[in-house]
Amino acid sequence: MSETPKRGIVFRDPVHNLIHLDEDDGFLLELIDTLPMQRLRRIRQLGVSWLTYHGAEHSRFSHSMGVLHVAGKILSTLKKRYRENEEVSGLLEKNRRTVLAAALLHDIGHAPFSHAMERLFKANADHEKRTISLLKNPELGIPEKLAKVGVDVEEVASVLQKLHSRRFLCDIVSSQLDADRMDYLLRDSLFTGVEYGQYDLDWVAAHLCLGKEPLSRDDGEQNEPVLRLCLDEKRGLYAAEQLIIARYHMTMQVYFHRTTRMWEALLLCLLKKAASVSVEAGDLLDDRLPGTPPVLLEFLKTSGAISDRDFLRLDDGTLTTAMEGWRESGDQFIAELSAAFLERRKKLPDGTRVFECIELTKKDPVDFGRLMGTLEGATKDFPAWKWELDEISKWASYKDFFHTLKKTKGKENAENTTSIMLSDGNLDSIAEPVEFRSFLFKSMAENSEDVVRLYAHHTVAAEINSLVLKFNLA
Amino acid sequence: MHYSIILPLLIQELGQIEGRKKFQKIVHILQCAGAPFDERFEFAQFGPFSSTLKAEIDHLDVFEILSEEQRVNTYVFSSGKRLPELRQAGLLSESPAWSGFAKGLNGKSASELEALSTTLFLLERGYQGEALDTKFEELKAHLLEFYENAKEQGLAILQNRGKWQPLQAAV
């Protein structure tokens, strides 16, 4: 194990100032030094947002360090609050390293440009699956480094997949109150310069507690009561509201920014076309994908189903390097989109937008179905690489923000408990979803609107616009 | 396939689904078996759950494509008043390849489906053999009576993905 000085190790961090690792946390240093973690330095946290917010150059690596730090804060709060409860303090002590490892490694499965790539191929639709594969892969050394300090890699995987029997341990890493979003909101806010994302982390982290899952079976025999991570009902309500407002504003201003999503649509359309060409060309590469790194070519040909080793060779740089070569592509579409992306050129010389954004303001499913039926049914006129549907309701990248607020008519009880929960901290008390207590949450749940956009390449934009009008969706 | 087509298609084929849990589990199992549902599922208190699917069902209910009716102890889903409009527009195919398989699922109880859906979720995440047995018991001790059958069916579903072989009857 790495030699860690007695005073521990300190990292400077632009969000949290100093991140401390204790003397006996040398294993975390070893994990930080693995290839899957170091690769995250070359993957931007916010995909293509840097094309809109020039400061948004921060990496998945710095975010992962932040999540490690916040998870440590949460564990400390719980340890202090339940210091007299032997069972809980024992559980926290026993699982501390498992939770910290899960927090640090939670994003290693991200493909280039972060969430953008999850929309390209089904094989990459869920970065968490790749995270688990990399985590457990013995060739990459993580299981061995964990085993040396008595941590079972399967337990780390269980926490990440929400399959650990102690649910509150999963909640620390992945829930509406997790270390992940507590870090990314502050970090994304700082680097984009959008201050709406700020909230009081210290207050939130200091007022976390545990409560009984409202839907848990408590038959006393087969299933033990399930404990969840909650906010203290007396001190946490306003902090929860502040956190949710911060997320709402960041979602609308940054994550679902109209122009950012246009660049993402352009990138996806470019890669869809490149993938189609790579399959057509087979082993006989022609002039349509010049200068493509072999590992990217394999990624495109196999619709993302590549080995862990090859996956680790893909980062944001691999894709932009390929685009540099594709500027000279014999395929006009590929050449045009590569140049537009690299030069951040939204318009052609004649002033036409490369991609048009068409907002669908009406959401009638019958009309929408007619539109989709027409677009998907006429692949010759509207090939898949010329348009991209962007629905905020389909957008799970930031963990279903809107869906946590949806309220079903006439609902008296929670159908699911994926939202923030409040409790008095007593382990026998049943936790309550925060929307049952907060006027603000109820109002947002009842009034939040879906955003649906179609991004269309200039060669099909006019026809698609006509269809949108014809089907009464604008 | 877009949810505004495939969810009405599912209801058209099944007539009705009794219970929100059953709806969630049927879609999850169909997705594992190869039907073109796009929702992302996470593990929740009652097994695999998709908040996206819940929002989609709510949306279709608001527009009266589906109907969600509250009855004693359950919610029943059926065709909404406007579902025929989708059919008239030629957007609902007569009978998808997975129709019979879905009907087989709808004939099972919510607990059986929760056991099968949980088993599939674990199998897809690499659990097998003893590790699968242990994890299932850890998470769903109250459903152990359905486990052996769920394991057999889950393995068969993943092996025959997209072939739509009928599920064997529950033991």
Chai-1 contact restraints between the chains, C-beta under 6 A:
chainA,res_idxA,chainB,res_idxB,connection_type,confidence,min_distance_angstrom,max_distance_angstrom,comment,restraint_id
A,Q161,B,R125,contact,1.0,0.0,6.0,A-B,restraint_1
A,K162,B,F43,contact,1.0,0.0,6.0,A-B,restraint_2
A,L163,B,F43,contact,1.0,0.0,6.0,A-B,restraint_3
A,S165,B,E138,contact,1.0,0.0,6.0,A-B,restraint_4
A,E213,B,Q45,contact,1.0,0.0,6.0,A-B,restraint_5
A,L215,B,Q45,contact,1.0,0.0,6.0,A-B,restraint_6
A,Q222,B,A141,contact,1.0,0.0,6.0,A-B,restraint_7
A,Q222,B,H142,contact,1.0,0.0,6.0,A-B,restraint_8
A,N223,B,A141,contact,1.0,0.0,6.0,A-B,restraint_9
A,N223,B,H142,contact,1.0,0.0,6.0,A-B,restraint_10
A,P365,B,S4,contact,1.0,0.0,6.0,A-B,restraint_11
A,P365,B,L60,contact,1.0,0.0,6.0,A-B,restraint_12
A,P365,B,F63,contact,1.0,0.0,6.0,A-B,restraint_13
A,P365,B,I65,contact,1.0,0.0,6.0,A-B,restraint_14
A,V366,B,E85,contact,1.0,0.0,6.0,A-B,restraint_15
A,V366,B,L86,contact,1.0,0.0,6.0,A-B,restraint_16
A,F368,B,S4,contact,1.0,0.0,6.0,A-B,restraint_17
A,G369,B,S4,contact,1.0,0.0,6.0,A-B,restraint_18
A,G369,B,I5,contact,1.0,0.0,6.0,A-B,restraint_19
A,G369,B,L86,contact,1.0,0.0,6.0,A-B,restraint_20
A,G369,B,L91,contact,1.0,0.0,6.0,A-B,restraint_21
A,R370,B,A89,contact,1.0,0.0,6.0,A-B,restraint_22
A,M372,B,H2,contact,1.0,0.0,6.0,A-B,restraint_23
A,G373,B,L91,contact,1.0,0.0,6.0,A-B,restraint_24
A,S393,B,A55,contact,1.0,0.0,6.0,A-B,restraint_25
A,A396,B,R40,contact,1.0,0.0,6.0,A-B,restraint_26
A,D400,B,S51,contact,1.0,0.0,6.0,A-B,restraint_27
A,H403,B,S51,contact,1.0,0.0,6.0,A-B,restraint_28
A,H403,B,A55,contact,1.0,0.0,6.0,A-B,restraint_29
A,K406,B,A55,contact,1.0,0.0,6.0,A-B,restraint_30
A,K406,B,D58,contact,1.0,0.0,6.0,A-B,restraint_31
A,G410,B,Q70,contact,1.0,0.0,6.0,A-B,restraint_32
A,E415,B,R20,contact,1.0,0.0,6.0,A-B,restraint_33
A,N416,B,A44,contact,1.0,0.0,6.0,A-B,restraint_34
A,N416,B,F49,contact,1.0,0.0,6.0,A-B,restraint_35
A,T418,B,S51,contact,1.0,0.0,6.0,A-B,restraint_36
